[in-house]
Amino acid sequence: MSVPVRTGIGQTHRLNFMGGADDWRFRFDLSYDSTVGVMKGSDRNNVNGTLEVDYMTEKWMVMQSFSLGVNTSKNSVYGNFSDYVQMNRYWNPYDENGDPVTYYYHPLNQDPIDNPLYDWRVGCWNDSKYTSLRSNTSIRYTICPGFQVVGSVGLSRKISRKDSFIPPSHKWYADKELKQKGRYDRRDKTADVWQTALTVNYTNTFNEKHMLTVNLNGEMQEDLEDEVSWAATGFLTDKIDNIGMSLGYPDAWGTSGEETTMRRISLRGSVNYYYDMRYFLDISYSTDGSSSFGSESRWGSFWSFGGGWNIYNERFIKENVGWISDLRVRYSYGVSGNMGFSPADAMTVYRQNVNETYLSGVGVEMERFANPYLQWQNTYQHNVGFDMGFFSNRIAFQFNYYNKLTDNAVQDIFLPISHGFENFKGNIGKIRNEGYEFNVTLYPIRNTVKNINWSITGRFNRQVNTIVQLSEGFKEKVKYSSKTMSGASEYYRYIEGHSMDAIYGLRSVGVDPSTGYRMFLDKNNNITFRQSSEDLVWLGDRQPKLNGNISTSFSYKGLSLNVGFGVKWGGYQVNFTELTKGENLSLLYNVDKRALSQGWEKPGDVSRYKLYQVTSDASRQYTYPNSMFVHKDNVFSCTNINVSYLIPRKWCQKLGMESLSVSAYLSDIFYLSTIKRERGIDYPFSINPNFSISCSF
């Protein structure tokens, strides 16, 4: 596993200029970020620049910003790290001449096994880059104190390109003619966005106790995307990888393209009222239209209202309970909409079939079935909470309870086989999410005179979801999928009144000591070797009972220390490391070491894993997720440590600087879990120390 990885050193530089006069000012930011990946050959380089110019008078304020960003990246030519993880340790990646071998051979496999180093040896590569430009103009006019009109226009363009090359000497082209040897793929994409908005703000205070704020806003936006992918073949040598030197095109699937247009319009209004800084009321309403939805339901209306009581500002609290420094309660209710999917999901989409012809003509075929009645996914949410502070906020609490009902949830709905299409986007029903968020902050030390501070903050939350109602179409999908068992994945059973995160599986009573077969309990509590979907039961819920983080911060004059911890308790997960590399291991590849000591070998063995023999039926029978491999997922981790020091100003002035600070940051310090599982398999796990110096003149 050490062959494709390295220790990389990246760097980040930022430079800021600011200046101006009484009625105008400017700011110029320039940054360079170079990231060296853990995988060899994996690099990212970003250059970003932003120029902001503001002009202000008594009535007018004009702000203009322009940003330019350039990103270049190279993906590792060594392929996927997971391919190296599964290689057997006794396989030598190099031959006697020091060159990577092409194949490995195993007595249990008729076909040769690829060496993941092969693509690097022959010279495959994969690069990408993009350029982004953004312009934002904002004009604010003050009609009178507290009454303003703001207009803005935003334009952006992102131009991206991705190139990949497979040389002609690659084994894939051993039997191909010259014009089909090698392949160069290119994908060009342009994304344009324009947005304009007009906002009217009014704020006024009447009789020193009544404060009113009114906001009216209108927005329009259009997103345009144009993507083209094509390929060229026929390269004479591995050294020639310029697309202009190709001799031909692929026999099939050489070109593709897609154009997408999405438009959105929104009108919003809100009113906020405060009385004597004790009571407040918020009301908002919006109507939105989007081309992402069906032609019969393009528009959606959303609203919310809320109120609160700042008890701390009541006279009886201030005069009688001086140790209370903050006390307020609040409640809100409203409905919001979601349009996080493609407009094509609600439309009939046709695709030109360039690989087949009929009577010398190229035809089109329907690729996606329309749903003109696809509706907005609406969420109705209650929220109630309170804030409390004691002893000048040396102890502070914040609590929020929410209850969200998502109506018309959007999901794939399966169609009858006779229809011709497998599924389409539809509204599947109602889902409820409820939970709480609890924050607490404590200051054991807070001495402003000696400039010493120590704080401890905890943020915790819990969420429970419930399927309230399912559409008839989605029930049909669930009915058929519930009758099958496939794959090494959690079994989800979408049942009204139950959680969406529930894990279903079989009940295992262990491995039969006499045969080495895994034993299960059926629905009648009888021991069986058979695995049936009829015997699936609830085994746990993936949602933790408590999820959160704890952080502490200490500062003394210019020195500061921050440490963060993460905690997760009460949830369950399927241990796929044990299931796929212990129970259902493949003897072709590297296996979990626990399989050697905890696997069944002979009659009378009390083992954790079933029998491993090439000719055994027990080894051939795939073990599906069951109670033996569903574990409590309790985690405690140290997520980050940050140390910084601000150099005293008198020292900085001797160096000709206004300020100077140094800092060090380290993430992923440790990770403790009740589940022993693999981490960093798809991409190498790494610890990233960061050091920085910041100065101003």
C-alpha positions as CSV (number, residue, x, y, z in Angstrom):
1,M,0.0,0.0,0.0
2,S,3.0,2.3,0.3
3,V,3.7,2.3,-3.4
4,P,1.1,4.9,-4.6
5,V,1.3,7.2,-1.5
6,R,3.6,10.0,-0.4
7,T,4.0,12.8,2.1
8,G,3.0,16.0,0.3
9,I,3.8,19.6,1.3
10,G,1.4,22.2,0.1
11,Q,1.4,26.0,0.4
12,T,-1.1,28.8,0.6
13,H,-0.3,32.5,0.1
14,R,-2.7,35.5,0.4
15,L,-2.1,39.1,-0.3
16,N,-4.6,41.9,0.5
17,F,-4.5,45.6,-0.4
18,M,-6.9,48.2,0.9
19,G,-7.1,52.0,0.4
20,G,-9.3,54.9,-0.6
21,A,-10.6,58.3,0.4
22,D,-13.6,59.7,2.3
23,D,-16.1,58.9,-0.5
24,W,-14.5,55.8,-2.1
25,R,-12.4,52.8,-1.2
26,F,-11.0,49.7,-2.8
27,R,-9.9,46.3,-1.8
28,F,-7.8,43.8,-3.8
29,D,-7.3,40.2,-2.7
30,L,-5.0,37.8,-4.3
31,S,-4.5,34.1,-3.2
32,Y,-2.6,31.1,-4.3
33,D,-3.3,27.6,-3.0
34,S,-1.2,24.6,-3.9
35,T,-2.5,21.2,-2.6
36,V,-0.2,18.1,-2.9
37,G,-2.3,15.0,-2.5
38,V,-1.4,11.9,-0.6
39,M,-1.7,9.9,-3.8
40,K,1.3,10.4,-6.0
41,G,0.6,12.6,-9.0
42,S,-2.5,14.1,-7.3
43,D,-2.2,17.9,-7.3
44,R,-4.5,20.9,-7.1
45,N,-3.5,24.6,-7.8
46,N,-5.8,27.5,-7.3
47,V,-5.3,31.2,-8.1
48,N,-8.0,33.6,-7.2
49,G,-8.2,37.4,-7.4
50,T,-10.9,39.8,-6.3
51,L,-11.2,43.6,-6.8
52,E,-13.9,45.5,-4.9
53,V,-14.6,49.3,-5.4
54,D,-17.1,51.2,-3.3
55,Y,-18.4,54.7,-3.9
56,M,-20.4,56.5,-1.2
57,T,-22.3,59.8,-0.9
58,E,-25.0,60.9,1.5
59,K,-27.7,59.3,-0.6
60,W,-25.9,56.8,-2.9
61,M,-23.7,53.8,-2.4
62,V,-22.4,51.9,-5.4
63,M,-20.4,48.7,-5.0
64,Q,-18.7,46.8,-7.8
65,S,-16.8,43.5,-7.4
66,F,-15.0,41.4,-9.9
67,S,-13.5,38.0,-9.3
68,L,-11.3,35.7,-11.3
69,G,-10.4,32.1,-10.4
70,V,-8.2,29.6,-12.2
71,N,-8.0,26.0,-11.1
72,T,-5.8,23.2,-12.5
73,S,-5.8,19.7,-11.2
74,K,-4.1,16.4,-11.9
75,N,-5.7,13.1,-10.8
76,S,-3.3,10.4,-9.6
77,V,-2.0,8.2,-12.4
78,Y,-1.8,5.4,-9.9
79,G,-5.5,4.8,-10.0
80,N,-7.7,4.0,-6.9
81,F,-6.1,3.4,-3.6
82,S,-8.7,0.7,-2.8
83,D,-7.2,-1.4,-5.6
84,Y,-3.9,-1.5,-3.7
85,V,-5.5,-2.3,-0.4
86,Q,-7.0,-5.5,-1.7
87,M,-3.7,-6.8,-3.2
88,N,-2.2,-9.8,-1.5
89,R,0.9,-8.9,0.5
90,Y,3.0,-11.7,-1.1
91,W,2.5,-10.2,-4.6
92,N,5.5,-8.3,-5.8
93,P,4.4,-5.3,-7.9
94,Y,7.7,-5.3,-9.8
95,D,9.5,-7.9,-11.9
96,E,13.2,-8.7,-11.8
97,N,14.0,-5.7,-13.9
98,G,12.2,-3.3,-11.6
99,D,9.3,-2.7,-14.0
100,P,5.6,-3.1,-12.8
101,V,4.2,-6.5,-13.7
102,T,1.1,-6.5,-15.9
103,Y,-0.9,-9.3,-14.2
104,Y,-1.0,-11.5,-11.1
105,Y,-2.2,-15.1,-11.3
106,H,-4.1,-17.0,-8.6
107,P,-5.0,-20.7,-8.6
108,L,-8.6,-19.9,-7.7
109,N,-9.1,-17.6,-10.6
110,Q,-9.0,-18.5,-14.3
111,D,-8.5,-14.9,-15.5
112,P,-5.4,-12.9,-14.6
113,I,-5.7,-10.1,-12.1
114,D,-4.6,-6.6,-13.1
115,N,-1.7,-4.8,-11.4
116,P,-3.0,-1.3,-10.4
117,L,0.4,0.0,-11.3
118,Y,0.0,-0.9,-14.9
119,D,-1.8,2.4,-16.0
120,W,1.1,4.4,-14.5
121,R,3.7,2.3,-16.3
122,V,2.2,2.8,-19.8
123,G,1.6,6.5,-19.2
124,C,-2.1,7.1,-18.7
125,W,-3.1,10.5,-17.4
126,N,-6.2,12.5,-16.3
127,D,-6.2,16.3,-16.0
128,S,-8.8,19.0,-15.6
129,K,-9.0,22.8,-15.3
130,Y,-11.6,25.5,-15.0
131,T,-11.8,29.3,-15.1
132,S,-14.5,31.2,-13.2
133,L,-15.5,34.8,-13.6
134,R,-17.9,36.7,-11.4
135,S,-19.2,40.2,-11.5
136,N,-21.6,41.8,-9.0
137,T,-22.9,45.3,-9.0
138,S,-25.0,46.7,-6.2
139,I,-26.6,50.2,-6.0
140,R,-28.3,51.5,-2.9
141,Y,-30.2,54.7,-2.7
142,T,-31.4,56.2,0.6
143,I,-34.7,58.1,0.1
144,C,-34.8,59.2,3.7
145,P,-33.3,57.9,6.9
146,G,-34.5,54.3,7.4
147,F,-35.9,54.0,3.8
148,Q,-33.6,52.5,1.2
149,V,-33.9,50.9,-2.2
150,V,-31.2,48.4,-3.3
151,G,-30.7,47.0,-6.8
152,S,-28.2,44.4,-7.8
153,V,-27.0,42.5,-10.9
154,G,-24.8,39.4,-10.8
155,L,-23.1,37.6,-13.7
156,S,-20.9,34.6,-13.6
157,R,-19.3,32.2,-16.0
158,K,-17.4,29.0,-15.4
159,I,-15.5,27.3,-18.2
160,S,-14.2,23.9,-17.5
161,R,-12.3,21.2,-19.4
162,K,-11.4,17.6,-18.5
163,D,-8.9,15.6,-20.6
164,S,-7.8,12.0,-20.2
165,F,-5.4,9.9,-22.3
166,I,-4.8,6.1,-22.7
167,P,-1.7,5.4,-24.8
168,P,-1.8,3.0,-27.8
169,S,0.5,0.5,-26.1
170,H,-2.2,-0.2,-23.5
171,K,-3.3,-3.8,-23.3
172,W,-6.8,-2.8,-24.2
173,Y,-5.7,-2.1,-27.8
174,A,-3.5,-5.1,-28.4
175,D,-5.9,-6.5,-31.1
176,K,-7.1,-3.2,-32.5
177,E,-6.2,-1.7,-35.8
178,L,-4.0,1.4,-35.9
179,K,-6.9,3.9,-36.2
180,Q,-8.4,2.5,-32.9
181,K,-5.3,2.3,-30.8
182,G,-5.2,4.7,-27.9
183,R,-7.9,7.1,-26.8
184,Y,-8.1,10.8,-26.0
185,D,-11.3,12.0,-24.2
186,R,-12.2,15.6,-23.7
187,R,-15.2,17.2,-22.0
188,D,-15.9,20.9,-22.3
189,K,-18.5,22.6,-20.1
190,T,-19.7,26.1,-19.8
191,A,-22.0,27.3,-17.0
192,D,-23.5,30.8,-17.1
193,V,-25.6,32.4,-14.4
194,W,-27.3,35.8,-14.3
195,Q,-29.3,37.1,-11.4
196,T,-31.0,40.4,-10.7
197,A,-32.7,41.6,-7.6
198,L,-34.6,44.7,-6.3
199,T,-35.1,45.2,-2.6
200,V,-36.9,47.9,-0.6
201,N,-36.1,48.3,3.1
202,Y,-37.9,50.4,5.6
203,T,-37.0,50.8,9.3
204,N,-38.4,53.2,11.8
205,T,-38.8,53.6,15.6
206,F,-41.9,55.3,16.9
207,N,-42.3,56.8,20.4
208,E,-39.0,55.2,21.4
209,K,-40.7,51.8,22.0
210,H,-42.2,50.7,18.7
211,M,-39.7,49.5,16.0
212,L,-40.9,48.4,12.6
213,T,-38.9,46.9,9.8
214,V,-40.4,46.1,6.4
215,N,-38.6,44.3,3.6
216,L,-39.8,43.7,0.0
217,N,-37.7,41.7,-2.5
218,G,-37.9,40.5,-6.0
219,E,-35.4,38.2,-7.7
220,M,-34.9,36.6,-11.2
221,Q,-32.3,34.1,-12.1
222,E,-31.3,32.0,-15.1
223,D,-28.8,29.1,-15.2
224,L,-27.5,27.9,-18.5
225,E,-25.2,24.9,-18.9
226,D,-23.7,23.5,-22.1
227,E,-21.7,20.3,-22.0
228,V,-20.0,18.5,-24.9
229,S,-17.9,15.3,-24.6
230,W,-16.0,13.7,-27.5
231,A,-13.1,11.3,-28.1
232,A,-10.4,10.7,-30.7
233,T,-8.4,7.5,-31.4
234,G,-5.5,6.3,-33.5
235,F,-2.2,7.5,-31.9
236,L,1.1,6.4,-33.4
237,T,3.2,6.2,-30.2
238,D,2.8,6.7,-26.5
239,K,4.8,9.9,-26.7
240,I,2.3,11.6,-28.9
241,D,-0.7,12.6,-26.7
242,N,-1.9,15.7,-28.5
243,I,-5.5,15.4,-29.7
244,G,-4.6,17.0,-33.0
245,M,-2.4,14.0,-33.9
246,S,-5.1,11.4,-33.8
247,L,-6.0,9.4,-36.9
248,G,-9.7,8.6,-36.2
249,Y,-12.7,8.4,-33.9
250,P,-14.1,5.6,-31.8
251,D,-16.4,3.1,-33.5
252,A,-19.1,3.7,-30.9
253,W,-20.0,6.2,-28.1
254,G,-17.6,8.8,-29.2
255,T,-19.7,12.0,-28.7
256,S,-22.3,13.2,-26.4
257,G,-23.7,16.5,-25.2
258,E,-26.3,18.2,-23.0
259,E,-27.9,21.6,-22.7
260,T,-29.8,22.7,-19.6
261,T,-31.7,25.9,-18.9
262,M,-33.3,26.6,-15.5
263,R,-35.2,29.8,-14.6
264,R,-36.4,31.1,-11.3
265,I,-38.4,34.1,-10.2
266,S,-39.2,35.0,-6.6
267,L,-41.2,37.7,-4.8
268,R,-40.8,38.0,-1.0
269,G,-42.0,40.3,1.7
270,S,-41.4,40.4,5.5
271,V,-42.4,42.5,8.4
272,N,-40.7,42.6,11.8
273,Y,-42.1,44.4,14.9
274,Y,-40.4,45.0,18.2
275,Y,-42.1,46.6,21.3
276,D,-39.9,48.1,23.9
277,M,-37.2,45.5,23.0
278,R,-39.3,43.0,24.9
279,Y,-41.8,41.5,22.5
280,F,-41.2,40.8,18.8
281,L,-43.2,39.4,15.9
282,D,-42.0,38.3,12.4
283,I,-44.2,37.6,9.4
284,S,-43.0,36.7,5.9
285,Y,-44.5,35.5,2.6
286,S,-43.0,34.5,-0.7
287,T,-44.2,33.2,-4.0
288,D,-41.7,31.4,-6.2
289,G,-41.7,30.0,-9.7
290,S,-39.2,27.6,-11.2
291,S,-38.9,25.7,-14.5
292,S,-37.6,22.7,-12.5
293,F,-41.2,21.6,-11.8
294,G,-44.0,20.2,-13.9
295,S,-45.9,22.5,-16.2
296,E,-49.0,22.2,-14.0
297,S,-47.1,23.2,-10.8
298,R,-44.5,25.7,-11.6
299,W,-45.4,28.1,-8.8
300,G,-45.3,27.7,-5.0
301,S,-46.3,29.9,-2.1
302,F,-44.5,29.9,1.2
303,W,-44.9,31.8,4.4
304,S,-43.8,31.9,8.1
305,F,-44.6,33.7,11.3
306,G,-42.9,33.8,14.6
307,G,-42.7,35.7,17.9
308,G,-40.8,36.0,21.1
309,W,-40.5,37.5,24.5
310,N,-37.3,39.0,25.8
311,I,-38.0,38.3,29.5
312,Y,-34.6,39.7,30.5
313,N,-35.7,43.2,29.6
314,E,-38.7,43.1,31.9
315,R,-38.3,45.4,35.0
316,F,-39.1,42.6,37.5
317,I,-36.2,40.6,36.2
318,K,-33.6,43.4,36.1
319,E,-34.5,44.7,39.5
320,N,-35.0,41.4,41.4
321,V,-32.9,38.8,39.7
322,G,-29.6,40.4,38.9
323,W,-27.7,37.2,38.3
324,I,-29.8,36.5,35.1
325,S,-28.1,38.2,32.2
326,D,-30.2,36.8,29.3
327,L,-33.6,35.1,29.2
328,R,-35.8,34.9,26.1
329,V,-38.3,32.5,24.5
330,R,-39.3,32.2,20.9
331,Y,-41.6,30.3,18.6
332,S,-42.0,30.1,14.8
333,Y,-44.0,28.2,12.2
334,G,-43.7,28.2,8.4
335,V,-43.5,26.4,5.2
336,S,-40.5,26.3,2.8
337,G,-39.9,24.7,-0.6
338,N,-37.1,22.8,-2.2
339,M,-36.2,22.6,-5.9
340,G,-32.9,20.8,-5.7
341,F,-33.2,18.7,-8.8
342,S,-32.8,19.1,-12.6
343,P,-35.5,20.6,-14.8
344,A,-35.2,17.5,-17.0
345,D,-36.7,15.4,-14.2
346,A,-40.1,16.9,-14.9
347,M,-39.8,16.9,-18.7
348,T,-39.9,14.4,-21.6
349,V,-36.2,14.1,-22.8
350,Y,-35.1,12.8,-26.1
351,R,-31.7,11.7,-27.1
352,Q,-30.2,11.3,-30.5
353,N,-28.9,7.8,-31.1
354,V,-25.7,8.3,-33.1
355,N,-24.6,4.6,-32.8
356,E,-27.5,3.2,-34.8
357,T,-29.0,4.2,-38.2
358,Y,-32.2,3.4,-40.0
359,L,-32.5,3.9,-43.8
360,S,-29.3,6.0,-43.6
361,G,-30.9,8.2,-41.1
362,V,-30.2,8.9,-37.4
363,G,-33.2,8.7,-35.1
364,V,-34.0,9.9,-31.6
365,E,-35.3,7.9,-28.7
366,M,-37.1,8.9,-25.5
367,E,-34.7,8.9,-22.6
368,R,-36.8,10.2,-19.8
369,F,-40.6,10.2,-19.1
370,A,-42.2,13.4,-18.1
371,N,-44.2,14.2,-15.0
372,P,-46.1,17.5,-15.6
373,Y,-47.6,17.2,-12.1
374,L,-44.3,17.0,-10.2
375,Q,-44.8,19.4,-7.3
376,W,-42.7,21.4,-4.9
377,Q,-41.3,19.5,-2.0
378,N,-42.7,21.5,0.9
379,T,-41.5,21.4,4.5
380,Y,-43.8,22.6,7.3
381,Q,-41.7,23.4,10.4
382,H,-42.5,24.3,14.0
383,N,-39.6,25.7,16.1
384,V,-39.6,26.6,19.7
385,G,-36.6,27.5,21.9
386,F,-35.2,29.6,24.6
387,D,-31.9,31.4,25.5
388,M,-30.6,31.7,29.1
389,G,-27.5,33.4,30.5
390,F,-26.3,33.7,34.0
391,F,-23.6,35.8,35.8
392,S,-22.9,38.2,32.9
393,N,-23.2,35.2,30.5
394,R,-20.4,33.2,32.1
395,I,-22.9,30.4,31.8
396,A,-25.1,30.4,28.7
397,F,-27.7,28.0,27.4
398,Q,-29.5,27.8,24.1
399,F,-32.2,25.2,23.3
400,N,-34.2,24.6,20.1
401,Y,-36.9,22.0,19.3
402,Y,-38.1,21.5,15.8
403,N,-40.7,19.5,14.1
404,K,-40.5,19.3,10.3
405,L,-43.2,17.7,8.1
406,T,-42.0,17.3,4.5
407,D,-44.9,17.0,2.1
408,N,-44.6,15.8,-1.5
409,A,-41.1,14.4,-0.9
410,V,-39.4,13.8,-4.3
411,Q,-38.1,10.3,-5.1
412,D,-37.9,7.8,-8.0
413,I,-41.1,5.9,-8.6
414,F,-41.0,2.6,-10.4
415,L,-43.4,2.0,-13.3
416,P,-45.0,-1.2,-14.6
417,I,-42.8,-3.2,-17.0
418,S,-45.4,-2.7,-19.8
419,H,-44.9,1.0,-19.6
420,G,-41.4,0.9,-21.2
421,F,-39.7,3.0,-18.6
422,E,-38.5,1.8,-15.2
423,N,-39.1,4.9,-13.2
424,F,-39.7,8.6,-13.1
425,K,-39.5,11.4,-10.6
426,G,-42.6,11.8,-8.4
427,N,-43.9,12.9,-5.1
428,I,-43.8,9.8,-2.8
429,G,-45.5,11.1,0.4
430,K,-44.9,12.7,3.8
431,I,-41.8,12.4,6.1
432,R,-41.5,13.9,9.6
433,N,-38.2,15.0,11.1
434,E,-38.1,16.2,14.7
435,G,-35.3,16.8,17.1
436,Y,-33.6,19.2,19.3
437,E,-30.4,21.3,19.4
438,F,-28.8,22.2,22.7
439,N,-25.8,24.5,23.2
440,V,-24.0,25.4,26.4
441,T,-21.1,27.7,27.0
442,L,-19.1,28.0,30.2
443,Y,-16.4,30.5,31.1
444,P,-14.3,29.1,34.0
445,I,-11.9,32.0,33.7
446,R,-12.8,35.4,32.2
447,N,-10.4,38.1,33.4
448,T,-10.4,41.2,31.1
449,V,-7.9,43.0,33.3
450,K,-5.2,40.3,33.0
451,N,-6.4,39.3,29.5
452,I,-7.0,35.7,30.5
453,N,-9.9,33.8,29.1
454,W,-10.9,30.1,29.1
455,S,-14.2,28.9,27.6
456,I,-15.8,25.5,27.1
457,T,-18.6,25.1,24.6
458,G,-20.8,22.0,23.8
459,R,-23.2,21.7,20.9
460,F,-25.4,18.7,20.8
461,N,-28.4,17.5,18.7
462,R,-30.6,14.6,18.1
463,Q,-33.0,13.9,15.2
464,V,-35.7,11.3,14.6
465,N,-37.4,10.8,11.3
466,T,-40.7,9.0,10.7
467,I,-42.5,8.0,7.5
468,V,-46.0,9.5,7.9
469,Q,-47.5,8.6,4.5
470,L,-46.4,7.0,1.3
471,S,-48.0,7.4,-2.1
472,E,-49.6,4.3,-3.8
473,G,-47.0,4.3,-6.5
474,F,-44.1,4.2,-4.0
475,K,-45.8,1.5,-2.0
476,E,-45.8,-0.7,-5.2
477,K,-42.0,-0.1,-5.5
478,V,-41.5,-1.0,-1.9
479,K,-43.7,-4.1,-2.2
480,Y,-41.6,-5.6,-4.9
481,S,-38.2,-4.6,-3.6
482,S,-39.0,-6.1,-0.2
483,K,-39.4,-9.5,-1.6
484,T,-35.7,-9.7,-2.7
485,M,-32.3,-9.9,-1.0
486,S,-29.3,-8.6,-2.7
487,G,-26.0,-6.9,-2.0
488,A,-23.9,-6.3,1.1
489,S,-25.9,-3.2,2.1
490,E,-28.3,-2.2,4.8
491,Y,-31.9,-3.3,4.2
492,Y,-34.2,-0.3,4.3
493,R,-37.9,-1.0,4.7
494,Y,-40.0,2.1,4.0
495,I,-42.9,1.5,6.4
496,E,-45.5,4.1,7.4
497,G,-44.9,5.0,11.1
498,H,-41.3,3.8,11.1
499,S,-37.9,5.5,10.7
500,M,-36.3,5.9,7.3
501,D,-32.9,5.2,8.9
502,A,-33.9,1.9,10.4
503,I,-31.7,-1.1,9.6
504,Y,-33.4,-4.4,8.8
505,G,-31.6,-7.7,8.6
506,L,-31.7,-11.3,9.6
507,R,-31.2,-12.6,13.2
508,S,-28.1,-14.8,13.5
509,V,-27.5,-17.3,16.3
510,G,-23.9,-17.9,15.3
511,V,-22.1,-20.5,13.3
512,D,-23.0,-24.2,13.6
513,P,-20.0,-25.8,15.4
514,S,-20.6,-29.1,13.5
515,T,-20.9,-27.9,9.9
516,G,-19.5,-24.3,9.8
517,Y,-22.7,-22.9,8.3
518,R,-24.2,-19.7,9.7
519,M,-27.5,-20.2,11.5
520,F,-30.5,-17.8,11.5
521,L,-33.8,-17.5,13.2
522,D,-36.9,-17.4,10.9
523,K,-40.1,-15.4,11.6
524,N,-41.3,-18.3,13.8
525,N,-38.1,-18.3,15.9
526,N,-37.0,-21.6,14.4
527,I,-33.3,-22.1,13.6
528,T,-32.6,-22.3,9.9
529,F,-29.7,-22.1,7.4
530,R,-31.9,-20.4,4.8
531,Q,-31.8,-16.6,4.3
532,S,-35.2,-15.2,3.4
533,S,-36.6,-11.6,3.1
534,E,-39.6,-12.8,5.0
535,D,-37.4,-13.2,8.1
536,L,-36.0,-9.6,8.1
537,V,-36.5,-7.8,11.4
538,W,-35.5,-4.4,12.8
539,L,-31.9,-4.4,14.1
540,G,-31.3,-0.8,14.9
541,D,-31.4,2.8,13.7
542,R,-28.5,4.7,12.0
543,Q,-29.5,8.0,13.6
544,P,-27.5,8.5,16.9
545,K,-29.3,9.4,20.1
546,L,-26.7,12.1,20.7
547,N,-24.5,13.8,18.1
548,G,-22.3,16.8,18.8
549,N,-19.0,18.5,19.5
550,I,-17.2,19.9,22.4
551,S,-14.6,22.7,22.1
552,T,-12.4,24.6,24.5
553,S,-10.5,27.8,24.0
554,F,-7.8,29.4,26.2
555,S,-6.1,32.7,25.6
556,Y,-3.5,34.6,27.5
557,K,-2.5,38.0,26.1
558,G,-1.3,37.1,22.5
559,L,-1.3,33.3,23.0
560,S,-4.4,31.2,22.2
561,L,-5.2,27.5,22.1
562,N,-8.3,25.8,20.7
563,V,-9.1,22.1,20.9
564,G,-12.2,20.4,19.4
565,F,-13.8,17.0,20.1
566,G,-16.5,15.1,18.4
567,V,-19.0,12.7,20.0
568,K,-21.6,10.4,18.6
569,W,-23.6,7.9,20.7
570,G,-26.5,5.6,20.5
571,G,-26.7,4.8,16.7
572,Y,-26.1,1.5,14.9
573,Q,-24.2,0.7,11.7
574,V,-23.4,-2.3,9.6
575,N,-19.8,-3.3,10.0
576,F,-19.0,-3.8,6.3
577,T,-15.3,-4.5,7.1
578,E,-16.3,-7.7,9.0
579,L,-19.1,-8.6,6.6
580,T,-17.1,-8.3,3.3
581,K,-13.6,-9.2,4.5
582,G,-14.3,-11.6,7.4
583,E,-17.6,-13.4,6.7
584,N,-17.8,-13.0,2.9
585,L,-14.1,-12.8,2.2
586,S,-12.6,-13.4,-1.2
587,L,-9.6,-15.7,-1.1
588,L,-8.3,-14.0,-4.2
589,Y,-7.4,-10.8,-2.3
590,N,-6.2,-9.5,1.0
591,V,-8.5,-10.4,3.9
592,D,-9.2,-9.2,7.4
593,K,-6.7,-10.8,9.9
594,R,-9.5,-11.7,12.2
595,A,-10.6,-14.2,9.6
596,L,-7.5,-16.3,10.4
597,S,-8.1,-16.6,14.1
598,Q,-11.9,-16.4,14.3
599,G,-13.0,-18.5,11.3
600,W,-14.5,-22.0,11.5
601,E,-12.0,-24.8,10.6
602,K,-13.1,-28.1,12.0
603,P,-16.2,-29.7,13.7
604,G,-16.5,-28.5,17.3
605,D,-15.0,-25.0,16.7
606,V,-16.9,-22.1,18.2
607,S,-16.2,-19.3,15.7
608,R,-17.3,-15.9,14.7
609,Y,-17.1,-16.4,10.9
610,K,-18.4,-19.3,8.8
611,L,-16.4,-22.0,7.1
612,Y,-13.7,-21.0,4.5
613,Q,-13.1,-23.8,1.9
614,V,-13.0,-23.4,-1.8
615,T,-15.3,-26.4,-2.3
616,S,-17.6,-25.7,0.6
617,D,-21.2,-24.6,0.0
618,A,-21.0,-22.5,3.1
619,S,-18.3,-20.4,1.5
620,R,-20.3,-20.0,-1.7
621,Q,-23.4,-18.9,0.1
622,Y,-23.4,-15.2,0.5
623,T,-24.2,-14.0,4.0
624,Y,-26.5,-11.0,4.0
625,P,-26.5,-8.3,6.7
626,N,-27.6,-9.7,10.0
627,S,-27.5,-9.1,13.7
628,M,-23.9,-10.4,14.1
629,F,-22.6,-7.5,12.0
630,V,-24.8,-4.6,13.2
631,H,-23.0,-2.8,15.9
632,K,-23.4,0.2,18.1
633,D,-21.7,3.2,16.5
634,N,-20.3,5.2,19.5
635,V,-17.5,7.6,18.5
636,F,-15.3,10.0,20.4
637,S,-12.7,11.9,18.5
638,C,-10.3,14.8,18.7
639,T,-11.0,16.8,15.6
640,N,-8.6,19.7,15.7
641,I,-5.9,21.5,17.7
642,N,-5.1,25.1,16.8
643,V,-2.3,27.2,18.5
644,S,-1.6,30.8,17.5
645,Y,0.4,33.7,18.9
646,L,0.0,37.4,18.2
647,I,3.4,39.1,18.4
648,P,3.3,42.3,20.6
649,R,2.7,45.4,18.6
650,K,5.9,47.2,19.8
651,W,8.0,44.3,18.4
652,C,6.1,44.5,15.1
653,Q,6.7,48.2,14.8
654,K,10.5,47.6,15.1
655,L,10.1,45.3,12.1
656,G,8.1,47.9,10.2
657,M,4.8,45.9,10.5
658,E,1.4,46.8,11.9
659,S,0.8,43.2,13.1
660,L,2.3,39.8,13.0
661,S,0.9,36.4,14.0
662,V,2.0,32.8,13.7
663,S,-0.3,29.7,14.0
664,A,-0.3,25.9,13.8
665,Y,-3.2,23.7,13.1
666,L,-3.6,19.9,13.2
667,S,-6.8,17.9,12.4
668,D,-7.9,14.3,13.0
669,I,-5.8,13.8,16.2
670,F,-7.5,10.5,17.3
671,Y,-10.6,8.5,16.6
672,L,-12.1,6.0,19.1
673,S,-15.1,3.9,18.0
674,T,-17.0,0.8,19.2
675,I,-16.8,-0.5,15.6
676,K,-13.5,-1.9,14.4
677,R,-13.6,-1.0,10.7
678,E,-11.4,0.1,7.9
679,R,-10.8,3.8,7.3
680,G,-9.0,5.5,4.5
681,I,-9.6,2.7,2.0
682,D,-11.1,4.6,-1.0
683,Y,-8.5,7.4,-0.4
684,P,-5.6,7.2,2.0
685,F,-6.2,8.5,5.4
686,S,-3.9,11.4,6.3
687,I,-3.1,13.8,9.1
688,N,-2.7,17.4,7.8
689,P,-0.6,19.8,9.9
690,N,-0.8,23.4,8.8
691,F,1.5,26.3,9.7
692,S,0.8,29.9,8.8
693,I,2.3,33.4,9.2
694,S,0.1,36.5,8.8
695,C,1.3,40.1,8.8
696,S,-0.1,43.5,7.9
697,F,1.6,46.8,7.0
